[in-house]
Amino acid sequence: MAQQKVIHILQRDFSYDLNYQWVSIDDIAWQMQLAVIASEDQRFPYHEGFDWKAIKNALKHNQKTQKRLHGGSTISQQTAKNLYLWHGRDWIRKGIEVPVTFMLETLWDKKRILEVYLNIAEFGPGIFGIEAASRYYFKKSAKQLLHSEAALLAAILPNPMLFKADRPSAYVRQKQQHILHQMSLLGRGYLKLLD
């Protein structure tokens, strides 16, 4: 949030506002919790911060194509990056991200990591956290999100500046449907693995 605010000030864009409100994990619909796991990191309950298989698959894919790069970052890594580091794909940031991710995984349980992630993720220009996103896009609290709304918000998370929840492209709609399918395969009981 601070990084985005400073960037806009340096660009002399003083109209940039931050829309943010923290909510407890208990005040985030289980559908949203499941949607982000289904979309971003299906092995979240099982790994200790890094999904080595996903990283290996992403590296293989990215060596073959430069069109749409795949990431292998886990929810834990993204939380570490969003909370303590800066955006970008440089190796210095990635190197610092490793010990920070290990620290988060050591100090926090999975529910806390997911709670922080959902509260600091950017869902659009100046829209940080699931509560702000839910109120901005759907005029309701994060606790009231439906399956389809949760899947749509999860679908824009890789790049909320490119992918829009209020004007979803065909690609975002396709990704939303994929996430809904993955959510149905995982089921609500999957979240019990975080306890």
C-alpha positions as CSV (number, residue, x, y, z in Angstrom):
1,M,0.0,0.0,0.0
2,A,2.8,2.4,1.0
3,Q,4.7,1.6,-2.2
4,Q,1.7,2.3,-4.4
5,K,1.0,5.6,-2.6
6,V,4.6,6.8,-2.9
7,I,4.7,5.8,-6.6
8,H,1.6,7.9,-7.3
9,I,2.9,10.9,-5.3
10,L,6.2,10.7,-7.3
11,Q,4.2,10.7,-10.5
12,R,2.3,13.8,-9.1
13,D,-0.9,11.9,-9.0
14,F,-2.4,13.3,-5.8
15,S,-5.9,11.9,-6.5
16,Y,-4.8,8.3,-5.7
17,D,-6.7,7.1,-2.6
18,L,-6.3,4.0,-0.6
19,N,-9.4,2.0,0.1
20,Y,-8.7,-0.5,2.9
21,Q,-10.4,-2.1,5.9
22,W,-9.0,-5.0,7.9
23,V,-11.3,-7.9,8.8
24,S,-10.8,-11.1,10.8
25,I,-10.7,-14.4,9.0
26,D,-14.0,-15.2,10.7
27,D,-15.5,-12.2,8.8
28,I,-14.3,-13.5,5.4
29,A,-16.7,-15.8,3.6
30,W,-15.4,-19.4,3.5
31,Q,-16.1,-19.2,-0.2
32,M,-13.5,-16.5,-0.6
33,Q,-11.0,-18.4,1.5
34,L,-11.5,-21.5,-0.6
35,A,-11.5,-19.5,-3.9
36,V,-8.1,-18.0,-3.3
37,I,-6.6,-21.4,-2.3
38,A,-8.2,-23.1,-5.4
39,S,-6.8,-20.4,-7.6
40,E,-3.4,-19.6,-6.1
41,D,-2.1,-22.5,-4.0
42,Q,-4.0,-25.8,-3.7
43,R,-1.2,-27.4,-1.7
44,F,-1.3,-24.5,0.8
45,P,-2.3,-26.7,3.8
46,Y,0.5,-29.2,3.1
47,H,3.7,-27.2,2.2
48,E,5.9,-25.2,4.5
49,G,6.0,-22.1,2.4
50,F,7.2,-23.3,-0.9
51,D,5.5,-25.7,-3.4
52,W,8.6,-27.1,-5.1
53,K,6.5,-29.0,-7.7
54,A,4.7,-25.8,-8.7
55,I,8.0,-23.9,-8.9
56,K,9.5,-26.7,-11.1
57,N,6.5,-26.7,-13.4
58,A,6.5,-22.9,-13.7
59,L,10.2,-22.9,-14.7
60,K,9.6,-25.6,-17.3
61,H,6.6,-23.7,-18.8
62,N,8.4,-20.4,-18.8
63,Q,11.4,-21.8,-20.6
64,K,9.1,-23.0,-23.4
65,T,7.1,-19.8,-23.9
66,Q,7.4,-16.1,-23.2
67,K,3.7,-15.3,-23.9
68,R,2.1,-15.9,-20.5
69,L,4.5,-16.6,-17.8
70,H,3.5,-18.9,-14.9
71,G,4.4,-18.2,-11.3
72,G,5.1,-20.9,-8.7
73,S,4.6,-18.6,-5.7
74,T,2.5,-19.9,-2.8
75,I,0.1,-17.8,-0.7
76,S,2.8,-17.7,2.0
77,Q,5.4,-16.3,-0.5
78,Q,2.9,-13.7,-1.8
79,T,2.0,-12.7,1.8
80,A,5.8,-12.2,2.5
81,K,6.2,-10.2,-0.6
82,N,3.1,-8.0,-0.1
83,L,3.8,-7.4,3.6
84,Y,7.5,-6.8,3.7
85,L,9.0,-6.5,0.2
86,W,8.4,-4.8,-3.2
87,H,6.8,-5.8,-6.4
88,G,8.8,-7.1,-9.3
89,R,10.5,-10.3,-10.5
90,D,14.1,-9.5,-9.7
91,W,16.3,-12.2,-8.1
92,I,17.3,-9.9,-5.2
93,R,13.7,-9.7,-4.0
94,K,13.2,-13.4,-4.6
95,G,16.3,-14.1,-2.6
96,I,15.0,-12.0,0.4
97,E,11.6,-13.6,0.0
98,V,12.9,-17.0,1.0
99,P,13.9,-16.4,4.6
100,V,10.9,-14.0,5.1
101,T,8.5,-16.8,3.9
102,F,10.2,-19.3,6.2
103,M,9.8,-16.8,9.1
104,L,6.1,-16.4,8.4
105,E,5.6,-20.2,8.2
106,T,7.4,-20.6,11.5
107,L,5.6,-17.8,13.4
108,W,2.1,-18.0,12.0
109,D,-0.3,-20.8,11.4
110,K,-2.0,-21.3,8.0
111,K,-5.2,-19.4,8.9
112,R,-3.2,-16.4,10.0
113,I,-1.2,-16.4,6.8
114,L,-4.4,-16.6,4.7
115,E,-6.0,-13.9,6.8
116,V,-3.1,-11.5,6.3
117,Y,-2.9,-12.3,2.6
118,L,-6.6,-11.6,2.0
119,N,-6.3,-8.4,4.0
120,I,-3.4,-6.9,2.1
121,A,-3.8,-8.2,-1.5
122,E,-4.5,-5.5,-4.1
123,F,-7.8,-6.0,-5.9
124,G,-7.7,-2.9,-8.1
125,P,-6.2,0.6,-8.1
126,G,-6.1,1.6,-4.4
127,I,-8.3,-1.3,-3.4
128,F,-6.5,-3.3,-0.8
129,G,-7.9,-6.2,1.1
130,I,-11.0,-8.4,0.6
131,E,-13.3,-6.2,2.7
132,A,-12.6,-3.1,0.6
133,A,-12.8,-5.2,-2.6
134,S,-16.1,-6.8,-1.6
135,R,-17.7,-3.4,-0.7
136,Y,-16.3,-1.7,-3.8
137,Y,-17.3,-4.4,-6.4
138,F,-20.4,-6.0,-4.8
139,K,-21.6,-3.5,-2.2
140,K,-21.5,-6.1,0.6
141,S,-19.2,-7.3,3.3
142,A,-16.6,-10.0,2.7
143,K,-18.6,-12.3,4.9
144,Q,-21.5,-12.2,2.4
145,L,-19.6,-13.1,-0.7
146,L,-21.1,-15.8,-2.9
147,H,-19.2,-18.6,-4.7
148,S,-19.2,-16.7,-8.1
149,E,-18.2,-13.4,-6.6
150,A,-15.4,-15.0,-4.6
151,A,-14.1,-16.8,-7.7
152,L,-14.2,-13.6,-9.7
153,L,-12.1,-11.7,-7.1
154,A,-9.7,-14.6,-7.0
155,A,-9.5,-14.6,-10.8
156,I,-8.1,-11.0,-10.9
157,L,-5.5,-11.5,-8.2
158,P,-2.5,-12.3,-10.4
159,N,-2.7,-8.8,-11.8
160,P,-5.6,-6.6,-10.7
161,M,-4.4,-3.7,-12.8
162,L,-4.8,-5.7,-15.9
163,F,-7.7,-8.0,-14.9
164,K,-10.9,-6.2,-13.8
165,A,-13.6,-7.5,-11.6
166,D,-16.0,-4.8,-12.7
167,R,-15.3,-5.3,-16.4
168,P,-14.1,-9.0,-16.6
169,S,-12.6,-10.1,-19.9
170,A,-13.4,-13.4,-21.5
171,Y,-10.2,-14.7,-20.0
172,V,-11.2,-13.6,-16.5
173,R,-14.6,-15.2,-16.9
174,Q,-13.0,-18.4,-18.1
175,K,-10.6,-18.4,-15.1
176,Q,-13.6,-17.7,-12.8
177,Q,-15.3,-20.8,-14.1
178,H,-12.1,-22.8,-13.6
179,I,-11.8,-21.6,-10.0
180,L,-15.5,-22.5,-9.3
181,H,-14.8,-26.0,-10.6
182,Q,-11.7,-26.4,-8.5
183,M,-13.6,-25.1,-5.4
184,S,-16.3,-27.8,-6.0
185,L,-13.6,-30.4,-6.2
186,L,-11.8,-29.3,-3.0
187,G,-15.1,-28.7,-1.1
188,R,-15.7,-26.6,2.0
189,G,-14.2,-29.3,4.3
190,Y,-10.7,-28.5,2.7
191,L,-10.5,-25.5,4.9
192,K,-10.5,-27.7,8.0
193,L,-6.9,-28.6,7.0
194,L,-5.9,-25.1,8.0
195,D,-6.9,-25.7,11.6
